[in-house]
Amino acid sequence: MTAGGEPDGRGGPHAFVTDVDRPELSDDDRHHLARSLRLRDGDPLTVADGQGRWRRCRFGAALAVDGDVVMVDAPSPALTVAFALVKGARPDLVVQKLTELGIDHIAVFAAERSVVRWDEAKVRVQCERLTRVAREAAMQCRRAWLPQLEVPADLRELVTRAGSAMADFDGGPVTAEHRVVLIGPEGGWTETERALGRDSVRLGRHVQRAETAAISAAVQLAIRRDPVVAIGTE
């Protein structure tokens, strides 16, 4: 096993497997690669286990390994974006974009002014769906590490984490000291919720929709952790 960077587009499509030492594609991933991406026997691809290990392979009835296992260090410091429940398919969009931007932990919580409420059955379904969205986005952007999802998360616990800040129009700028940014619902934070936080950040000059604010927070956190990679000039 060697140390290195994450897989890039030169290695072909990217997929996740349980074990990179004995890589096997799921039926869904194999169908996607063969039917949607038109991979043929012998075409290159990369596979990862979602825990930082990946390797090059060749597509076929059984994957043929085509390189050593590469170990990618976990991004440091770990970054978290937490957002209040929003309507419709917007949680999917947020999770997809946060994954593409390199966020390590994605949390979804219910705020006092959240219009959407998930019961236990809904939580289970949504957690499975958002996990799938994150996995597909990580395949598309070729991550070696899958993001961790917390669905649902506890707002009171989130605000106690080191480097946490609540997005608010009266806040200061995002700095390198921030590790966790919480995004409230469309109706904004209540005074009770504001009192929970130790810090607040302003994400832009104008009021943003909840999903836009979450993506904006991810961009600002990522740039401060790694300016070169975050702006795509690696």
N, C-alpha and C positions, 0 to 999 in steps of 0.2 A: 504494500500500500504506500502511495506517495502523497505528499501534500501538494495542493495546488488550488487553482481558482475554479469557479463554477463553469459548467459546460456552456459553450457558445454555439451559434448557429452553424458553424462549420462542421459540427459533428452530426448534423441531421436532426430530425425531430427528437423530442425528449419525452420520456415516460417514467412513471414510478413503479417500482417493484418492491416486494417484501424483502428480498435478499439479493444484494448485488453480486454476491459470490456465486449464486445459482439463480440468475435472473429468469423470471417467467412473467409474461404479460398476462393481465386479466383479459377475459374475453372481450369486454367493452373496449379496452385500449387497443387490442389487436385489430378489432373491427374498424376502429377509428383510423389507425395507421394504414391499414390495407385499403379501406374503401374511401375514406375522406382525403387522406394524404397521399394515396397511391404508392405506398412503399412496396417494393418488390424484393424477392429473395436476394440477399447480399447487400441491400442498401444500408448505409450507416444510420445509426441512431445512438442516443445516449440514454442510460437508465440511472435512476437514483433511488435511494431508500427513504428520502425525506429527512434523514438525520445527518446529512452532510457527506455521505459516501456516494460516489457515482463512478461509472465507467463507460467506455465505448463498446458498442456491440454491432452485430450485423443481423438484419431482419431475416426471418425465415420461420419455418414450422417450429423450430426451437431456436432461441436466440443464441448466436455464436459470440462469445466474448472476444473483444478485439483490442484489449488494452488493460493495463493495470487499474486497480481500484484507486481512485483519487479521493483524498479526504480534505474537505473544505472546513476551515474553522467556523464556528458559529459566529455570526455578526456580533460585534461588541461596540458599544453597549446595545443590549436588546431594546427594541422600540415597540411601544404599544399605542394603538389608536383604539379608543372605545367610543361607541356611538349609541345614542338612544334609538329605540325601535322606530322605524319609519315605514310608510305604507308601501304596498305593492311589491314590485320587483326591485325597489331601490336598495334593499340590503344586499342583494346579489351584486349590483353594480359596485357598491362600496367595497365589499369583500374582494371582488375581482381586482379593482384598481389598487387597493391597499397591498394585495399580494404582489402585483406587478411592481409596485414601488418599493418592495423589500421590507415591509413591516413584519415584525417577528411574532407579535401577539395581537390578535384582533378580538375585541370584546364587544358584546351587544348587551345592553341593559335597558330596563324599563325606568323612565323618569316620571316624575309626578304629572307632567303635562303630555306624556306620550299618548297619542290617540290609539295606537295599536297596542293590543294586549295579547300575549300568547299564554294559553293554558298549557298544562303538562303535555298533552298530546301534540299541540302545535309546536311546542319547544322541541320535541323529539324530531318532528318532521323537518322543521326549519334548520335544526342543527345538522341533520344529515344533508340537507340541500346545500347549505352554506359550506360545509366541509367539501362537498363535491365541487362547488364553484371555485373554492380556493385551490383544490388539487388541479383542476383543469387550467386555472390561470397560472399556477406554478409550472405546469408542463409547457404552456405557451411561452413563458418568459424564461424557462430553463433554470429554475432554482434548484439548488442541491438540498436546501432546507425548506420543509413545508412550514407555513405559519401555524401557530397554535391558536385555536379558536376557543373562546369562552362564551357559551350561549346556554343560559343567560349568565351575566356577570352581576356582581353586587356593587352598586355605585359607592356605597359607604366604604367598601374595601378598596376599590379602585383609587379613590382619592388619597388613601394612606400610602400608596406606593411611592418609592423614591423617585423624585423628579417629575411628579404628577402636576398637571395644571388643567384647569377647566377653560375651555374656549369661551370667551366673553368679550363683548365689544369694548369694555372698559379696561381690558387687560393690557399687559406689555407685550413685547415681541417674544417669539419663540427663540430660545437660546440653546447652546450646547449642553446646558445643565438639564434640560427637559428630556424626559424619557417616555412619559405617558401623557397623552393629550385626550381629554374627554370632550365629546361633542354632544350638546344637549338637543332636545327635540325642537320642532319648528316653533313651538310656543315659547321657547327659551327656558332658562333655569328659574325655579322658584327661589325666593329668598332663603328658604330652609335649605335648599340644595347648595346655593352659593356659600352658605355658612359652613358647609362641610369641607370646602376646598381650602388649601393653603396658598395657592397661587392661581393666577388666571393669565391667559394669553389672548391676544387679538390676532386673528389670522389674515386680516386684510383691511383695506380701506372701506369696503362696502359690506353690507349684511349678506351673508351667504346662506343658501339652502343647506339643510343638514348634511346631505350627501356630498355637496361641494366642499363644505367645511372639513369633513372627514378626509377627503382627498387632499385638500390644501394642507391640513395638518401633517399628513403623511409625507408630502413633498418637502415641507419645511424641516421636519425631523430628519429625513433621509439626507438632505443636503448638508445639514450640520454634522451628521455622523461621517459622511463620506462625500465631500463636494465633487470629486472627479467622477466617481461612479454614478452618482445621483443625476448628474446632468448629461450622462450618456457619452462621455468623451474618453471612456476607458480604452 
